[in-house]
């Protein structure tokens, strides 16, 4: 091993940790921005939402949760039941008559 290989091997774990922290910091900054925009969007208007709007919001959330939970349940069921296994070709058993000997017509 030469000196450049030793430097790259020893600096790799540090680079991975730094990259991981940079990604976490970027995601936290985007989360903070989304929260700030949501807060400003929610409280910057003086219009009242009618009760039917809140009912529609609740029904939409409940329906979305039902669909999401149902689809995830189907994914777990199909995985555990073996439906997600790769397809396998099942060959037919050889019959008594072969191709060259003629068969029933």
C-alpha positions, -999 to +999 in steps of 0.1 A: +000+000+000+013+034-008+006+066+011-023+077-011-041+044-004-036+048+033-050+084+032-081+074+013-088+045+036-084+065+067-104+095+054-133+075+041-152+070+074-149+107+082-162+116+047-192+093+052-200+109+086-197+144+072-219+136+042-245+120+065-246+151+087-248+174+057-278+154+044-295+155+078-288+193+081-302+199+046-334+178+054-338+197+087-335+230+069-362+219+044-384+208+072-381+241+090-388+259+057-419+238+051-431+244+087-425+282+083-444+283+050-473+263+064-475+286+094-475+317+072-500+302+048-523+291+076-523+324+096-517+350+069-554+350+057-584+363+075-609+341+057-628+316+077-631+280+065-667+268+066-677+237+086-682+218+054-645+225+045-633+209+078-656+179+073-642+174+038-607+177+052-613+151+079-630+127+054-601+131+030-576+123+057-595+093+069-601+080+034-564+084+026-554+066+058-578+037+050-564+033+015-528+035+027-533+011+056-552-013+033-525-013+006-497-018+031-517-047+046-519-062+012-482-058+006-474-076+039-499-103+032-487-110-003-451-111+009-458-135+037-481-157+016-454-162-010-471-143-038-440-121-043-418-150-051-402-151-086-421-171-113-409-206-118-415-226-149-433-259-142-426-284-169-452-308-180-444-345-173-432-364-204-460-384-218-457-420-231-458-409-267-428-388-278-429-363-307-412-387-332-435-417-325-468-401-334-495-394-310-532-393-308-547-374-337 
